[in-house]
Amino acid sequence: MYKNFAEVKSALASGVSVLEITESYLNRIEEHKNLNAFLEVFTDSVRENALRVDEKIKAGNAGRLAGMVIGIKDNICYKGHKVSASSKILEGFESLYTATALERLLNEDAIVIGRLNCDQFAMGSSNENSAFGPVRNPLNINTVPGGSSGGSAAAVAANLCTVSLGSDTGGSIRQPASFTGTYGIKPTYGRISRYGLIAYASSFDQIGAFTNTLEDNALVTEIMSGKDPMDSTSTSKEVGSYTLTPTSDKKHIAFIQEAYEMEGMQPEVKARMDEVIATLKADGHTVEPVSFPYLDYMVPTYYVLSTAEASSNLSRFDGVHYGYRAKDAVGVEATYKKSRSEGFGPEVQRRIMAGTFVLSNEFYEAYYSKGQKVRRVLQDKTKAIFADFDFVLTPTTPATAFELNAVNDPIQMYLQDIFTVHANLTGNPAISLPYGKGNDGMPFGLQLMSAPFTEKALYDFSAYLETKFTLN
């Protein structure tokens, strides 16, 4: 069992082949099929690629990620392999190209082992919205792994792959990382190319990594980052090295007063926040509360804007050009209606309808236009905070993972993103670090957010925190 890339490299140094490492992961996936983390295992291509990497190692020209086995969320394209966004609407569709972020990992000789279950079109906070059944949390199979990248989180937590890729639109990497005790990052918007990521909400989506160590997270994020001519929103800002160098410099750290005082937070989460704040102060850092009076507006603003973008993005899935088509539909209009009604799940339909509503002539100004104005207010306030502080500290989630089928109200499910949507609305980078356990034995995360394009500083301060705390 290989928990991280350091263990993989150690095995390679002792004479274990990449093929043998790959086979051990294949065996573990088979043993943990009950988790429903993988929708498809690329058994043939993964073995072929393992043999190819073994030859490159022998020749002395292998890449930086030789031996790393990765799983990909089922909304990331991999040429010649199926991708479905965990929805029936893309039934039988095969990727015609590889996502840029994934291509960069492959160029360093990472090996893709399979595609991972997720909420349909990345819409959900529990991974119960997949057309192919829910994913179970490997730490307690009666609980959810979080969403929408639940399969990616579960696969890393259960050691079914070395690293996995997910996407984060409103917290879909960080919230599952919190629920599974893994590391998960949402980079700055534009830091990693979105080319080859099936779009949910284009001004929010970002690809990121799940890992069992901070070092692995920094490594794959560095390799995936950088300008891509295929994505006009990707940045040309220099990436540099993300190699961890724990900083001893004293920092200015803010914690959001309204989040800290929020009702309903699990007592263990609040107690751990108190402990972290006290330790940072004792070590000479400045840690101060800041008021962010817009906390209650963030989730509604996020859902107004993201559903509007989803309504537009998902219009291409029509049952005509590719993917699922209703068998008994007659005529163009009936084909559209029946194919989309049968192909999209209830949550996707709900968000498409909500997005269409807020974009309609009658309500555009009242909802979508106002939502954009609120987003600007949030961005300006956040920018002002980072003019005085290096980091913003919050819990990643208010509580540990909830049980399957425990949250049936959509509004309550949306509120699972209360601490994570901030970084998506403003475009800032944010990372979830495993930093505690509840009385139920389940993990929860600490979230650190920093100014745009300061991933290096975010990783280095996270590395410092690991010297101060036992991050479970």
Buried (B, 14 or more C-beta within 10 A) or exposed (E): EBBBBBBBBEBBEEEBBBBEBBBBBBEBBEEBEEBBBBBBBBEEBBBEBBBBBBEBBEEEEBBBBBBBBBBBBBBBBBBEBBBBBBBBBBBEBEBEEBBBBBBBBBEBBBBBBBBBBBBBBBBBBBBBBBBBEBBBBBBBBEBBBBBBBBBBBBBBBBBBBBBBBBBBBBBBBBBBBBBBBBBBBBBBBBBBBBBBBBBBBBBBBBBBBBBBBBBBBBBBBBBBBBBBEEBEEBBEBEBEEBEBEBEEEEBEBBBBBBBBEBEEBBEBBBEBBEEBBEBBEEEEBBBEBBEBEBBEBBBBBBBBBBBBBBBBBBEEBBBEEBBBBBEEBEEEEEBBBBBBEBBBBEBBBBBBEBBBBBBEEEBBEEBBEBBBEBBEEBBEBBEEBBEEBBBBBBBBBBBBBBEBEEBEEBEEBBBBBBBBBBBBBBBBBBBBBBBBBBEBEBBBBBBBBBBBBBBBBBBBBBBBBBEEBEBE
